[in-house]
Amino acid sequence: MRVLIDTNILIYREDDRYVSPEISNLIKILSRTHTDVLLHPASLKDIHRDRNEERKRITLSKVKAYPILENAPLPGKDEDFFKKIGEPKRVNDETDNLILYSVYKNAVGFLITKNGGIHLKASRLGIADRVFYVEEAIEFFGKDLPSSEAVPKPFPLKKGFVSDLNPDDPLFDTLKQDYPEFDKWFTNIAREGRECYYNKRNNGTLGAIMIYKFEEEAIPSNPPQPSMKRLKIATLKVSHEGNKIGELLLKVAFGIAAKNHLSQVYLTHFTEDEDRLVHLITQFGFKQVGILPGNRGEGVFIKKLYPTDDDCKELTPLQISRDYYPSFYDGNNVNKFVVPIRPEYHRRLFTEYCDGVSRQLTFDESMGDFIVEGNTIKKAYLTRSKIRRLNEGDLVLFYRSQDIKAITSLGVIEEVHYALSNPEEITKIIGKRSVYSKSEIEAFPKPLTVILFRHHMNLKNPVKLSVLIESGILNGQPQTIQQIDDDKFSMIKKRGEINERFTIH
């Protein structure tokens, strides 16, 4: 597997002369997993343009051990590429584009960079799952280390109170800069008993935090938003780039809103260029609807959980899934499939599901391993099924075999890749969604079909095999993926107690 590293990850902000501990750990993992690490020639040109001779010398000394990507593809006048990411506005943009183009054209499998602009462009190009921040790369490639060298799992996501937290934690530093009244605000909400979700890093500091509250009043933005019951995400901060904790926290917020019969979630945010938070939240349907009064330009972003008919007029089924998650389209324009999955893989993909009971809103991970990809929204599933009728927007109903023997979970397909036999190609397609190690993928019988999907919900009442047979939905235990018609899907909806409020026809 060939991986590009952006030279910006080798610059340690505390001291240019040293490589950060995270990078040292990453380089060790890449070496131990026999991953080919390359530099893009444009990165070297970028270093040579540095007018600070001492910094240039130090940086060049760090990169000299890495081979250069030969015959790197050039975008030239690739209209499709530039249509998605825009024309370069400065020299640094040209360098970023050249690096990203090598991933886009599959000259390498993955890219590791801390450049938020590159991550944003990767999302527009549809290759975001192949572009890693450092901690994402550590977790991804660390899956192939021997068990004795395994990368420590992140600490569990916990529900607690603001009063449990240290207001002097480094995670709050930027908030204090943006909000001079932070200390007073923090003290007040701690005394109110405000709830939150958080996780901690190995050193005891906060890794991520989401503080929320319920509101009913109007939002005094320009233009104003009418009064209604909403969930406000008062604070959403992630200190490290890996583990997809931000996506997981959004999933928790959507679950809280749905449980309390709220139709909107919102937050306010000071938007910056190449803003990582905006990049994250817009993937899950947040749209900027206004700006708060004053000179600071704080944007208001609202996420609707239930679309109106007008909202959906021009949207494809997949766009409905993305913009209005957890709502989804289940009309006759999409097919429905029952997908059998063995318990060991079900536990990884749907980690919040334990012994036939969904614990989606508690996230009490003391019951088992914390597998981040299994708790997030975007997932990947591998199957040997030879069916070729799966398409984006179609619904997949996961049937857990052997023990529970029931349909437990529902997802919406984003992409399908058929008849794959090359483990590197499979690993590349799955990217950061993967719950599988490279060695596991190599061991799977081939060819494989890769299904990239969004997990929308677990059924409130799992539909047991006996019910599926008695109702005529299935003839017996499914051994491979089976398509079902709309009438049978309607029976599953009813038996599984899927809330019709989440379905668009």
C-alpha positions as CSV (number, residue, x, y, z in Angstrom):
1,M,0.0,0.0,0.0
2,R,1.4,3.4,-1.1
3,V,0.7,6.4,1.1
4,L,1.6,10.0,0.6
5,I,2.5,12.2,3.6
6,D,2.1,15.9,3.4
7,T,5.3,17.6,4.8
8,N,3.1,19.8,7.0
9,I,2.7,16.9,9.4
10,L,6.4,16.8,10.1
11,I,6.4,20.4,11.5
12,Y,6.1,20.2,15.2
13,R,4.7,23.5,16.4
14,E,6.4,23.4,19.8
15,D,9.9,23.0,18.2
16,D,10.7,22.8,14.5
17,R,13.8,20.7,15.3
18,Y,11.8,17.7,16.6
19,V,9.2,15.4,15.2
20,S,6.0,15.2,17.4
21,P,5.4,12.1,19.4
22,E,2.2,11.4,17.3
23,I,4.2,11.6,14.1
24,S,6.9,9.3,15.6
25,N,4.2,6.8,16.5
26,L,2.7,7.1,13.0
27,I,6.0,6.5,11.2
28,K,6.7,3.5,13.4
29,I,3.3,2.0,12.6
30,L,3.7,2.6,8.9
31,S,7.1,0.9,9.0
32,R,5.8,-2.1,11.1
33,T,2.9,-2.6,8.7
34,H,5.2,-2.5,5.6
35,T,3.4,0.5,4.2
36,D,5.3,2.5,1.5
37,V,5.6,6.1,2.5
38,L,6.2,8.7,-0.2
39,L,6.5,12.4,-0.6
40,H,5.0,14.3,-3.5
41,P,7.6,16.3,-5.6
42,A,5.4,19.4,-5.2
43,S,6.0,19.2,-1.5
44,L,9.7,19.6,-2.0
45,K,9.3,22.6,-4.2
46,D,7.1,24.1,-1.5
47,I,9.8,23.6,1.1
48,H,12.4,25.2,-1.2
49,R,10.2,28.3,-1.5
50,D,10.5,28.9,2.3
51,R,12.5,32.1,2.8
52,N,13.4,31.1,6.4
53,E,16.7,29.3,5.7
54,E,17.0,27.7,9.1
55,R,13.5,26.3,9.0
56,K,14.0,25.2,5.4
57,R,17.2,23.3,6.4
58,I,15.4,21.6,9.4
59,T,12.4,20.6,7.3
60,L,14.6,19.2,4.5
61,S,16.6,17.2,7.0
62,K,13.3,15.5,8.1
63,V,12.1,14.6,4.7
64,K,15.3,13.3,3.1
65,A,14.7,9.7,4.2
66,Y,11.5,9.4,2.2
67,P,11.3,8.5,-1.5
68,I,9.6,10.7,-4.0
69,L,6.4,9.7,-5.9
70,E,7.7,9.2,-9.4
71,N,5.6,10.2,-12.5
72,A,3.0,11.9,-10.3
73,P,-0.1,12.7,-12.4
74,L,-0.7,16.3,-13.3
75,P,-4.3,17.8,-13.4
76,G,-3.5,20.0,-16.4
77,K,-7.0,21.0,-17.7
78,D,-8.9,18.3,-15.9
79,E,-12.3,20.1,-16.0
80,D,-14.1,17.6,-13.7
81,F,-11.4,18.0,-11.1
82,F,-11.3,21.8,-11.1
83,K,-15.1,22.0,-11.3
84,K,-15.3,20.3,-8.0
85,I,-12.6,22.1,-6.1
86,G,-12.2,25.4,-7.9
87,E,-9.2,27.0,-9.6
88,P,-6.1,27.6,-7.5
89,K,-5.9,31.2,-6.1
90,R,-2.4,31.1,-4.8
91,V,0.8,29.0,-5.0
92,N,-0.1,26.9,-2.0
93,D,-3.4,26.0,-3.6
94,E,-1.4,24.6,-6.6
95,T,0.7,22.5,-4.4
96,D,-2.3,21.2,-2.5
97,N,-4.1,20.4,-5.7
98,L,-1.1,18.4,-7.1
99,I,-0.9,16.4,-4.0
100,L,-4.6,15.7,-3.9
101,Y,-4.7,14.8,-7.6
102,S,-2.4,11.9,-7.0
103,V,-5.0,10.4,-4.7
104,Y,-7.9,11.3,-7.0
105,K,-6.2,9.5,-9.9
106,N,-5.2,6.5,-7.7
107,A,-1.4,7.0,-8.0
108,V,-1.4,6.3,-4.3
109,G,-3.9,4.7,-1.9
110,F,-4.0,7.3,0.8
111,L,-2.9,10.7,1.9
112,I,-2.0,11.9,5.4
113,T,-2.2,15.6,6.0
114,K,-3.3,18.1,8.7
115,N,-4.3,20.6,6.0
116,G,-8.0,21.4,6.5
117,G,-8.3,22.8,3.0
118,I,-7.1,19.5,1.5
119,H,-9.6,17.6,3.6
120,L,-12.4,19.9,2.4
121,K,-11.5,19.4,-1.2
122,A,-11.2,15.6,-0.7
123,S,-14.8,15.6,0.4
124,R,-15.9,17.5,-2.7
125,L,-14.0,15.0,-4.8
126,G,-15.6,12.0,-3.1
127,I,-12.3,10.7,-1.7
128,A,-12.6,11.9,1.9
129,D,-12.4,8.4,3.3
130,R,-8.9,8.1,1.8
131,V,-7.4,11.4,3.3
132,F,-6.4,11.1,6.9
133,Y,-5.5,13.3,9.8
134,V,-2.6,11.9,11.8
135,E,-4.7,10.2,14.5
136,E,-7.0,8.8,11.9
137,A,-4.0,7.2,10.2
138,I,-2.6,5.9,13.5
139,E,-5.9,4.1,14.2
140,F,-6.4,2.9,10.6
141,F,-2.9,1.4,10.0
142,G,-2.6,0.4,13.6
143,K,-5.3,-2.3,13.0
144,D,-2.5,-4.4,11.4
145,L,-0.1,-4.3,14.3
146,P,0.5,-7.5,16.3
147,S,-1.8,-7.7,19.3
148,S,1.1,-7.0,21.6
149,E,1.7,-3.6,19.9
150,A,-2.0,-2.7,19.4
151,V,-2.8,1.0,19.3
152,P,-4.7,1.9,22.5
153,K,-8.5,2.3,21.9
154,P,-9.9,5.8,22.6
155,F,-11.6,6.4,25.9
156,P,-15.3,5.8,25.9
157,L,-17.8,8.5,25.2
158,K,-19.4,9.3,28.4
159,K,-22.6,11.2,29.5
160,G,-22.0,13.5,32.4
161,F,-22.5,17.0,33.7
162,V,-20.6,20.2,32.9
163,S,-19.7,20.4,36.6
164,D,-17.6,17.2,36.1
165,L,-15.3,19.1,33.7
166,N,-12.2,21.3,34.3
167,P,-12.9,24.8,32.8
168,D,-9.1,25.2,32.4
169,D,-8.8,22.2,30.1
170,P,-6.8,23.1,26.9
171,L,-9.9,22.1,24.8
172,F,-11.6,25.3,26.0
173,D,-8.7,27.6,25.1
174,T,-10.1,28.7,21.7
175,L,-13.5,29.2,23.1
176,K,-12.1,31.5,25.7
177,Q,-10.6,33.6,22.9
178,D,-13.8,33.8,21.0
179,Y,-16.0,34.3,24.0
180,P,-14.6,36.7,26.7
181,E,-17.6,35.8,28.9
182,F,-16.7,32.1,28.8
183,D,-15.7,31.7,32.5
184,K,-19.0,33.2,33.7
185,W,-21.0,31.2,31.2
186,F,-19.3,27.9,32.2
187,T,-19.9,28.6,35.9
188,N,-23.6,29.3,35.3
189,I,-24.3,26.2,33.2
190,A,-22.4,24.0,35.7
191,R,-24.6,25.3,38.5
192,E,-27.7,24.6,36.4
193,G,-26.8,21.0,36.1
194,R,-26.3,21.1,32.3
195,E,-25.7,17.7,30.8
196,C,-23.0,16.9,28.2
197,Y,-21.2,14.1,26.4
198,Y,-17.4,13.9,26.4
199,N,-14.4,11.7,26.1
200,K,-10.9,12.0,27.4
201,R,-7.5,11.3,25.9
202,N,-4.9,9.0,27.4
203,N,-3.2,12.0,29.2
204,G,-6.5,12.8,31.0
205,T,-7.4,16.0,29.0
206,L,-10.6,16.3,27.1
207,G,-10.6,14.8,23.7
208,A,-14.1,16.0,22.7
209,I,-17.1,17.7,24.3
210,M,-20.7,18.3,23.3
211,I,-22.8,20.5,25.7
212,Y,-26.4,20.8,24.8
213,K,-29.7,22.3,25.9
214,F,-33.4,22.4,24.9
215,E,-34.9,25.7,23.7
216,E,-38.3,27.0,22.7
217,E,-37.6,30.7,21.9
218,A,-37.0,32.3,18.5
219,I,-33.4,32.6,17.3
220,P,-32.5,36.4,17.0
221,S,-30.5,36.0,13.8
222,N,-30.7,37.9,10.6
223,P,-33.1,36.7,9.2
224,P,-34.8,35.6,12.4
225,Q,-35.8,32.0,13.0
226,P,-39.3,31.5,14.5
227,S,-39.8,30.2,18.0
228,M,-40.1,26.4,18.3
229,K,-38.7,23.6,20.4
230,R,-35.1,22.8,19.3
231,L,-32.0,21.1,20.6
232,K,-29.1,23.6,20.7
233,I,-25.6,22.3,20.6
234,A,-24.1,25.0,22.8
235,T,-20.5,23.6,22.4
236,L,-19.1,21.0,20.0
237,K,-15.3,20.7,20.2
238,V,-12.9,18.0,19.2
239,S,-9.2,18.4,20.2
240,H,-7.8,15.6,18.0
241,E,-8.5,14.8,14.4
242,G,-8.9,11.1,14.6
243,N,-11.5,8.5,15.7
244,K,-14.4,10.3,14.0
245,I,-15.6,11.5,17.4
246,G,-17.2,14.6,15.9
247,E,-19.4,12.4,13.7
248,L,-20.3,10.3,16.7
249,L,-21.2,13.4,18.8
250,L,-23.5,14.6,16.0
251,K,-25.2,11.2,16.0
252,V,-25.8,11.5,19.7
253,A,-27.3,14.9,19.3
254,F,-29.7,13.7,16.5
255,G,-30.7,10.8,18.8
256,I,-31.5,13.1,21.7
257,A,-33.6,15.3,19.4
258,A,-35.5,12.4,17.9
259,K,-36.1,10.8,21.4
260,N,-37.6,14.2,22.5
261,H,-39.7,14.6,19.4
262,L,-37.8,17.7,18.2
263,S,-37.5,18.5,14.5
264,Q,-34.5,20.7,14.5
265,V,-30.9,20.8,16.0
266,Y,-28.9,24.0,15.7
267,L,-25.6,25.6,16.7
268,T,-23.9,28.9,16.2
269,H,-20.3,29.2,15.1
270,F,-17.7,31.8,14.0
271,T,-16.9,30.5,10.5
272,E,-13.2,30.6,9.3
273,D,-11.6,29.8,5.9
274,E,-11.4,26.0,5.4
275,D,-13.5,25.6,8.5
276,R,-13.3,22.0,9.8
277,L,-16.5,22.2,11.9
278,V,-18.5,23.6,9.0
279,H,-17.1,20.8,6.8
280,L,-18.2,18.2,9.3
281,I,-21.7,19.5,10.1
282,T,-22.7,20.2,6.4
283,Q,-22.1,16.5,5.6
284,F,-25.0,15.7,7.9
285,G,-27.5,18.4,6.8
286,F,-26.7,21.5,8.7
287,K,-27.3,24.7,6.6
288,Q,-26.4,28.2,7.5
289,V,-29.7,30.2,7.8
290,G,-28.5,33.5,9.2
291,I,-26.0,35.5,11.3
292,L,-26.4,36.6,14.9
293,P,-26.6,40.4,15.4
294,G,-23.3,42.2,16.2
295,N,-20.0,42.7,14.5
296,R,-18.5,39.3,15.1
297,G,-20.3,37.4,12.3
298,E,-21.4,34.4,14.2
299,G,-23.3,32.1,11.9
300,V,-26.5,30.1,12.7
301,F,-26.6,26.6,11.4
302,I,-29.8,24.5,11.5
303,K,-30.3,20.8,10.9
304,K,-33.8,19.5,10.1
305,L,-34.6,15.9,11.1
306,Y,-37.9,15.8,9.2
307,P,-38.2,17.3,5.8
308,T,-41.4,18.8,4.3
309,D,-42.6,17.7,0.8
310,D,-41.2,21.0,-0.6
311,D,-37.8,20.2,0.9
312,C,-37.6,16.9,-1.0
313,K,-39.0,17.9,-4.4
314,E,-35.6,18.2,-6.2
315,L,-33.6,15.7,-4.0
316,T,-32.6,12.2,-4.8
317,P,-33.1,9.5,-2.2
318,L,-29.4,9.6,-1.3
319,Q,-29.6,13.4,-0.9
320,I,-32.6,13.0,1.4
321,S,-30.5,10.6,3.5
322,R,-27.6,13.0,3.7
323,D,-29.5,16.2,4.4
324,Y,-32.3,14.9,6.7
325,Y,-30.7,12.0,8.5
326,P,-32.1,10.0,10.3
327,S,-35.1,10.4,7.9
328,F,-34.9,8.5,4.7
329,Y,-36.8,7.9,1.4
330,D,-38.5,4.5,1.2
331,G,-40.8,5.0,-1.8
332,N,-41.0,2.8,-4.9
333,N,-38.0,4.6,-6.5
334,V,-35.6,2.6,-4.3
335,N,-35.2,-1.1,-3.9
336,K,-35.1,-2.9,-0.5
337,F,-32.7,-5.7,0.5
338,V,-32.3,-8.0,3.4
339,V,-28.6,-8.4,4.2
340,P,-27.5,-11.4,6.4
341,I,-24.6,-10.6,8.7
342,R,-22.7,-12.8,11.1
343,P,-22.8,-11.8,14.8
344,E,-19.0,-11.1,15.0
345,Y,-19.3,-8.5,12.2
346,H,-22.7,-7.2,13.4
347,R,-21.0,-6.4,16.8
348,R,-18.3,-4.3,15.0
349,L,-20.7,-2.5,12.6
350,F,-23.4,-1.8,15.1
351,T,-21.5,-1.5,18.4
352,E,-24.4,0.1,20.2
353,Y,-26.4,-3.1,19.7
354,C,-25.9,-5.5,22.6
355,D,-27.7,-8.9,23.1
356,G,-30.6,-7.9,20.9
357,V,-31.1,-4.5,22.6
358,S,-30.2,-1.2,21.1
359,R,-28.4,1.1,23.4
360,Q,-28.0,3.9,20.9
361,L,-28.7,6.8,23.1
362,T,-26.7,5.8,26.2
363,F,-23.3,5.0,24.6
364,D,-22.3,3.2,27.8
365,E,-19.2,1.5,26.3
366,S,-18.2,-0.3,29.5
367,M,-20.1,-3.2,28.0
368,G,-17.5,-3.9,25.3
369,D,-14.8,-2.5,23.1
370,F,-15.1,1.0,21.8
371,I,-15.1,0.6,18.0
372,V,-15.6,4.1,16.6
373,E,-16.5,3.1,13.1
374,G,-19.2,0.9,14.6
375,N,-20.8,3.8,16.4
376,T,-20.7,6.4,13.6
377,I,-23.1,7.0,10.8
378,K,-21.0,6.2,7.7
379,K,-20.1,2.5,7.5
380,A,-18.8,-0.2,5.1
381,Y,-19.9,-3.8,4.7
382,L,-18.1,-6.6,2.8
383,T,-20.1,-9.5,1.2
384,R,-19.6,-12.4,-1.1
385,S,-23.1,-12.1,-2.5
386,K,-23.3,-12.1,-6.3
387,I,-26.4,-9.9,-6.5
388,R,-25.8,-6.9,-8.8
389,R,-29.0,-4.9,-8.3
390,L,-27.8,-2.7,-5.4
391,N,-27.7,1.0,-6.2
392,E,-27.2,4.3,-4.3
393,G,-30.2,5.3,-2.3
394,D,-31.5,1.7,-1.9
395,L,-32.3,0.4,1.6
396,V,-30.4,-2.3,3.3
397,L,-32.0,-4.2,6.2
398,F,-29.4,-6.1,8.2
399,Y,-30.4,-9.6,9.4
400,R,-28.2,-10.8,12.3
401,S,-27.8,-14.6,11.9
402,Q,-27.0,-17.4,14.2
403,D,-27.9,-15.9,17.6
404,I,-30.5,-13.2,17.5
405,K,-31.9,-14.3,14.1
406,A,-33.7,-11.0,13.4
407,I,-33.6,-7.9,11.2
408,T,-32.1,-5.3,13.5
409,S,-30.8,-2.3,11.6
410,L,-31.6,-0.1,8.5
411,G,-29.2,1.8,6.3
412,V,-29.1,3.7,3.0
413,I,-26.6,2.8,0.4
414,E,-24.1,5.5,-0.7
415,E,-21.9,3.4,-3.1
416,V,-21.5,-0.2,-4.2
417,H,-18.4,-1.7,-5.7
418,Y,-18.8,-5.2,-7.3
419,A,-16.5,-8.2,-7.9
420,L,-13.3,-6.9,-6.1
421,S,-10.4,-9.3,-5.6
422,N,-7.5,-6.9,-4.9
423,P,-7.1,-6.4,-1.1
424,E,-5.4,-3.0,-1.6
425,E,-8.2,-1.8,-3.8
426,I,-10.8,-3.0,-1.3
427,T,-8.9,-1.3,1.6
428,K,-8.7,1.9,-0.4
429,I,-12.4,2.0,-1.2
430,I,-13.4,1.4,2.5
431,G,-10.9,3.9,3.8
432,K,-11.5,5.3,7.2
433,R,-14.9,3.6,7.5
434,S,-13.1,0.3,7.9
435,V,-13.7,-2.0,10.9
436,Y,-11.5,-4.6,9.2
437,S,-7.7,-4.8,9.3
438,K,-5.8,-5.2,6.0
439,S,-4.9,-8.8,7.0
440,E,-8.6,-9.6,7.5
441,I,-9.4,-8.2,4.1
442,E,-6.7,-10.3,2.5
443,A,-8.1,-13.4,4.2
444,F,-11.7,-12.9,3.0
445,P,-12.6,-15.3,0.2
446,K,-12.9,-13.3,-3.1
447,P,-14.4,-11.7,-5.1
448,L,-16.2,-9.3,-2.7
449,T,-18.8,-6.6,-3.0
450,V,-18.2,-3.5,-0.9
451,I,-21.3,-1.6,0.3
452,L,-20.8,1.9,1.6
453,F,-23.8,3.0,3.5
454,R,-25.3,5.3,6.2
455,H,-26.7,3.6,9.3
456,H,-30.0,5.4,9.9
457,M,-31.5,3.4,12.8
458,N,-31.8,0.2,14.8
459,L,-35.3,-1.2,14.7
460,K,-37.2,-0.6,18.0
461,N,-38.5,-4.1,17.8
462,P,-36.2,-6.5,15.9
463,V,-38.1,-8.6,13.5
464,K,-37.4,-12.2,14.3
465,L,-37.0,-15.0,11.7
466,S,-40.1,-16.7,12.9
467,V,-42.2,-13.6,12.2
468,L,-40.5,-13.1,8.8
469,I,-41.4,-16.6,7.8
470,E,-45.0,-16.4,9.2
471,S,-45.6,-13.1,7.4
472,G,-44.3,-14.5,4.1
473,I,-41.5,-11.9,4.0
474,L,-38.9,-14.7,3.8
475,N,-39.1,-18.4,3.0
476,G,-36.3,-19.3,5.4
477,Q,-33.1,-18.0,7.0
478,P,-31.4,-15.8,4.4
479,Q,-28.0,-17.1,3.2
480,T,-27.3,-14.2,0.9
481,I,-28.6,-10.8,0.1
482,Q,-32.3,-11.0,-0.9
483,Q,-34.5,-8.3,-2.5
484,I,-38.0,-7.8,-1.1
485,D,-40.9,-5.9,-2.5
486,D,-42.6,-2.7,-1.1
487,D,-45.4,-4.7,0.6
488,K,-42.9,-6.9,2.5
489,F,-40.9,-3.8,3.5
490,S,-44.1,-2.2,4.8
491,M,-44.7,-5.2,7.0
492,I,-41.1,-5.0,8.4
493,K,-41.7,-1.3,9.1
494,K,-44.8,-2.1,11.0
495,R,-43.4,-5.1,12.9
496,G,-40.1,-3.3,13.6
497,E,-41.9,-0.2,14.8
498,I,-40.1,2.1,12.5
499,N,-41.4,5.6,13.2
500,E,-43.2,6.7,10.0
501,R,-42.2,10.3,10.9
502,F,-38.7,9.4,9.6
503,T,-39.9,8.0,6.3
504,I,-40.4,9.9,3.0
505,H,-42.4,8.3,0.3
